[in-house]
Amino acid sequence: MVVAVIAVIDLVLHLYAGRKYGYFVDELYYLDCARHLAWGYVDQPPLIAAVAWLEGAVLGDSLSAIRFLAALSAAAKIILTGLLTRELGGRRFAQGLAALCILLAPGFLAVDHFLSMNTFEPLFWMGCAYLLIRMVQTGNRKLWLWFGVAAGVGLENKYSMAIFGFGLLVGLLLTEQRRLLRTKWLWIGAAVAFLIFLPNVIWNVHYHFPFLELMKNIRRNGRNVALPPLKFFGEEALSMLVLSVPVWCAGLWFFFFSPQGKPYRFLGWAWLVAAAVIVTMNPRTYYLFPAYPVLFAGGAIVWEQRLALPRLAWVKWSYGALMVLMGALLAPTVLPLLPPETYIRYASFTHLHQPSIENQKLGPLPQLFADQFGWPEMAATVARAYNSLPPDVRAGTAIFCQNYGQAGAIDLLGPRYGLPEAISGHQSYYLWGPRGYTGESVIVLGDSQSNLERLFTSVRKVAHISNPYSMPYNHVDVYYCQGLKQPLSAFWPHVKHWD
């Protein structure tokens, strides 16, 4: 019951926060991917586009609509964490503590706020963990079939599903549960996972594995904030709530040293292997987030046992109250609960801030907030430039954007102004091509006049886009360009921008 209450609180919190601010930059891109359904995209597998399409078809494309399944997924993650805790032997307090750790973790509050692969990923990681726990308990090797389904769909959600799958395999091989691998059902499950994932593999082969090229470019240009191991886990502690650190550390103890956790030691190894791989890859801190629920489950059981004496009951409630207090103080820094100006004052007063994700110049708001501002102004400004053109010229005028956020904003918000779909060389927009435009008449967002003058016979600045709260890289000039010096179809390979 307590887990269900915590899940409902989480759901209501995200449904409320999801109506604030505006579309997140990635959401604009996912909505465009949903208009170009395929078995893959430059920077992601296809599931997120399918989710965006489903929400658009059933609920519409409002903020509340496209974030509904993300909020539901956040609540489901809490239910699943409680279920894992129960299966590992945790009673009511352990289940509630593990669920509370998920609810209050700033990292989960942040990634569950908007539509993304990251909000669904823990369900697949922990779903696989749950099935293995059930195999240990029941000996039912046929569950490998459902493991294959979860892993296959998880790979179609995000490629990092393979990291946790590898961790689980290593964990099983290093423990007595390697016996679970000696069955034909493992190979049947592996075949199911492969068949589910196969369409994306074929797509990647056809396009020469663009995701690998993208990752290589990101590493080369240093876009992501580089974190050495010690600082990486420091950020993890902050992201999972500092007061929850004793819980997930106890989770490692549960799996490696507790007799009750010994049958499930492979889960401890899986976490360590996943952490080692992710730290070695030096990606973003949230890549490890999906592995924490199982540690919270094990750690909550340890603390339930340690605090079982009646005279220690006050520790349970006082520590839980401190966790809630700290979580409440941090929540406005990762969820748009406050108006922008109020948030700025709050952050200045408390000195609580979101950690940096990318090496990008910031304005008054952190990146996760700033990337939700400026899109309506962008569409309206471009519309004024576009609609000022003569009708016969307007019909052949392309709108070229520098990144998928700009292009997604034009495509989502532009139709009300009569704007056509944008073109861009960024990520999957490059694969979607120039849409038949010749380059004779182009509205360009961003770039510089000097660079454009090398490409066009006529370049004229017509507007400037700015919002005090948006990311600085979206404060751009708008140019009207005529006479591309070569056909746009021939020039298109030069606009490719995968990073």
Buried (B, 14 or more C-beta within 10 A) or exposed (E): EBBEEBBEBBBEBBBBBBEBBBBBBBBBBBBBBBBEEBBBBBBBBBBBBBBBBEBBEEBEBBBEBBBBBBBBBBBBBBBBBBBBBBBBBBBBBBBBBBBBBBBBBBBBBBBBBBBBBBBBBBBBBBBBBBBBBBBBEEEEBBBBBBBBBBBBBBBBBBBBBBBBBBBBBBBBEBBEBEEBEEBEBBEBBBEBBBEBBEBBBEBBEEBEBBBEBBBEEBBEEEEBBEBEEEEBBBBBBBBBBBBBBEBBBBBBBBBBEBEBBBBBBBBBBBBBBBBBBBBEEBBBBBBBBBBBBBBBBBBBBBBBBEBEEEEEEEEBEEBBEEBBEBBEEBBBBBBBBBEBEEBBEBBEEEEBEBBBBBEBEBBBBBBBBBBBBBBBBBBBBBBEBBEEBEEEEBEBBBBBBBBBBBBBBBBBBBEEBEBBBBBBBBBBBBBBEBEEBEBBBBBBBBBEEEEBEEBBEEBEEBBEBBBEBBBEBBBBBBBBBBEBEEEBEEBBEEBBBBB
